Amino acid sequence: MIWMDNAFGRPRLGLIVPKAKRTAPERNRLRRRLREVWRRELQPRLPAWDLVIRARLSAYDQPFDALRAALLGFADARAPRA
């Protein structure tokens, strides 16, 4: 995950999902799962960042809860303290 401050005043998300021997429906499903965690839990609590998530091949095989835990763990470690 890569993040950088932005001048838009709200957090934004970019996704990079590997193609490697995966079908379009599999790639789209992974994108939807990552965006859902972003929409529900990360976007409301992050500062004005541009966040780019580069998924690994192993992400295809992870259950939703594991992806969620990884993203939330990142946010908890990086988010500024109030």
C-alpha positions as CSV (number, residue, x, y, z in Angstrom):
1,M,0.0,0.0,0.0
2,I,1.2,3.4,-0.9
3,W,-0.3,6.7,0.4
4,M,0.3,10.3,-0.2
5,D,-1.4,13.5,1.0
6,N,-3.7,15.1,-1.6
7,A,-5.2,18.5,-2.1
8,F,-8.7,17.3,-2.7
9,G,-9.7,17.3,1.0
10,R,-11.0,13.7,0.9
11,P,-9.4,10.3,0.7
12,R,-9.2,8.6,-2.7
13,L,-8.5,5.0,-3.7
14,G,-6.6,3.4,-6.5
15,L,-6.4,-0.4,-7.0
16,I,-3.8,-2.5,-8.8
17,V,-4.8,-6.1,-9.2
18,P,-2.5,-8.7,-10.9
19,K,-3.7,-10.5,-14.0
20,A,-1.4,-13.5,-13.7
21,K,-3.5,-16.4,-15.0
22,R,-6.7,-15.1,-13.5
23,T,-9.9,-14.4,-15.4
24,A,-11.6,-11.0,-15.6
25,P,-14.4,-12.1,-13.3
26,E,-11.9,-13.2,-10.6
27,R,-10.1,-9.8,-10.9
28,N,-13.3,-7.9,-10.7
29,R,-14.4,-9.9,-7.7
30,L,-11.2,-9.0,-5.9
31,R,-11.6,-5.3,-6.8
32,R,-15.2,-5.3,-5.5
33,R,-14.1,-6.9,-2.2
34,L,-11.3,-4.4,-1.7
35,R,-13.5,-1.4,-2.6
36,E,-16.2,-2.6,-0.2
37,V,-13.8,-2.5,2.8
38,W,-12.7,0.9,1.6
39,R,-16.2,2.2,1.3
40,R,-17.5,0.9,4.6
41,E,-14.6,1.2,6.9
42,L,-11.6,3.1,5.6
43,Q,-12.9,6.0,3.6
44,P,-14.8,7.6,6.5
45,R,-11.9,7.6,8.9
46,L,-8.8,8.4,6.8
47,P,-7.5,11.9,6.2
48,A,-7.1,13.4,2.8
49,W,-4.9,10.7,1.3
50,D,-4.5,9.1,-2.1
51,L,-4.2,5.4,-1.2
52,V,-3.0,2.9,-3.8
53,I,-3.5,-0.8,-2.9
54,R,-1.4,-3.2,-4.9
55,A,-2.9,-6.6,-4.3
56,R,-0.7,-9.7,-4.3
57,L,-1.5,-12.9,-6.1
58,S,-2.3,-14.5,-2.7
59,A,-5.1,-12.0,-2.2
60,Y,-7.3,-14.0,-4.7
61,D,-7.3,-17.0,-2.3
62,Q,-8.0,-15.0,0.9
63,P,-11.4,-14.9,2.5
64,F,-13.1,-11.5,2.8
65,D,-12.3,-11.3,6.6
66,A,-8.6,-11.8,5.9
67,L,-8.6,-9.0,3.3
68,R,-10.6,-6.8,5.7
69,A,-8.2,-7.4,8.6
70,A,-5.1,-6.6,6.4
71,L,-6.6,-3.3,5.2
72,L,-7.8,-2.3,8.7
73,G,-4.4,-3.2,10.2
74,F,-2.7,-0.9,7.7
75,A,-5.2,1.9,8.4
76,D,-4.7,1.5,12.2
77,A,-0.9,1.6,11.9
78,R,-0.8,4.6,9.5
79,A,-3.8,6.8,10.5
80,P,-2.9,9.9,12.5
81,R,-3.9,9.9,16.2
82,A,-6.5,12.3,17.3
